[in-house]
Amino acid sequence: MIDADISAAECVLRETLANRILLLDGAMGTMIQSHRLSESQFRGAEYEHWPIDLKGNNDLLSITQPHVVDQVHTAFLQAGADVIETNTFNANAVSMADYQMESEVRALNLASARIARNAADRATAKTPERPRFVAGVLGPTNRTASLSPKVEDPGFRNISFKELDECYYEACDALIEGGVDFILIETIFDTLNAKAAIFAVNRLFDDRGTRIPIAISGTITDASGRTLSGQTLEAFWNSVRHAKPLFIGLNCALGPTQLREHVQELSRLADTYISVHPNAGLPNAFGGYDETPEQMAEEIGEWIKSGYVNMIGGCCGTTPEHIAAFSQLIQDQSPRELPQINPACRLSGLEPCSIDDESLFVNVGERTNVTGSARFLRLIKEGEYEQALEVARQQVDDGAQIIDVNMDEGLLDSAAVMQRFLYLIASEPDISKVPVMIDSSKWSVIEAGLQCLQGKCVINSISMKEGEEEFIRQARLAQRY
C-alpha cells in the first residue's frame, strides 16, 4: 500500500520497484575521461580566469560543458538505464575546496540536477510506460570524520560532524530544487560521514516542508568485508537503518566477483530494497578497469536469479555497453522480495550487537565513568588518555558488550572531554568493536558524543525534567542521529 502523503513521483518509483528490477546508470567519470577534455574546456567561458587549474573537476562540466554531461546521461538511458545519477559526486564545499570553488557548490548541484532531470524526462516522453528517475548524488567528500589523518594524534579530526552537516545541507538543497527524485548518499567509506549526510538531509526536509526518498550505498574496501572506517556490513546497516532508506546497497572498490557474498548478506539483513553498482573489476596497474560487459553480466546474472537485488548498475569503469548487457539480464526477472525481519535492538560499534528475545544478559562496562570510578576520573583530569583507554580495553576484554562513557564532573569541560575520548576510542578497534553508551545528564554533552560515533549507540539518558516539549525535541534528535 502506498502512503497517501508521498509525492506522485515517489508513488511511481515505489510501484515500479514492486514490479521489476531497476537499472542504474554507469560511471560518469569513465565517460567524461573518454572525451579527453583540455584545461580550457574544463574552464569554459565561465571560469576562464580562475586562479588555479580546474582540469579534473568533473562536476564543473555541468556548467562549462553541459552538452558533455547530457551526452553521458543520454547514452546510459539509451542503453536501458531507468535511473541516472547527477554529476555531483564531488559537488560539495569540502571537496570543492581543492579547487577554491566552495562558492560554486549551489550552482554546480542545481545545474547537474537540471541536466539529469531534462535527460530523464526526454527519455520518459519517448516511452511513457517506462518512467525514468533521477538520483541526486551526495558523495563521501575527501575527509573522514571517524579517522585521524595524523598518525601521531589519533584523537585529531580534520572535519567535524557539524561541518559535514552544513556541507551536505547546501548540496542537497540545490539537488532538490533541481528536481531529483531521490537522494543517493553513496560510496560511503566512513559511516560517520554518512550519518552526517542523513542528518543534514532530514534537517533540510524539515526546513523545506517536503520529503523525498533517501538511498544509501556503502563501500566494502577489501576482502575483510569492512568499510574503510572498519565496520562490518551488518554494523554499517545497523548504523544507518534509522534513515529508513528506500534503498541500501553497495558500490565501488570491488568488482562483482568480490562483492557477491556481501550482496547476499545485505539481502538477508535489510528489510528495504537492495541496490548494487560494482566496479568493472579491480583496478589494473594503470588504474583502469578491465572486466568486459559479458564478464560482469555473468556474475550479476547470478545475483538476479538468486533474488538478491532490486536495482543494479555500474560504478568505476562501466560504460553504456555494460549497462546494455545488464539490461538484458533483468528482462522478465522478478525483483527481490522484501524479507520480514524480526524486531530487535540493533546496535553497533565496528561490529553488530543485536538484543532480542533470545539474548542473554547484556553486560555494560561502567568503569569509563568519571562519576563511578575514582581512578578513571583521575586519569581524565590529568590528561592520561592512554591509560584511560586501557580501562576501556580491559572492560571489553572482561566481557562488556557495551561500554558506558560518562564525563559529567564540575571541573571538566564535559563535552570536549567526551569528544576527545570517543575519538580516541575510534582509533582502537579492540575497544570500538562494541557499541558505546553515551552517559550524561546534559543534552549538550550527549549531542557532542553523538557527533563522534559512526556506530549505533545507546543514550543514557533524557528525561522530563525540562518539560515534555524539550523531551520530545531531544528524542527526535536522538532518532535523527
Order of alpha helices (4+ residues) and beta strands (2+ residues): alpha-beta-alpha-alpha-alpha-alpha-beta-alpha-alpha-beta-alpha-beta-alpha-beta-alpha-beta-alpha-beta-alpha-beta-alpha-beta-beta-beta-alpha-alpha-beta-alpha-alpha-beta-alpha-beta-alpha
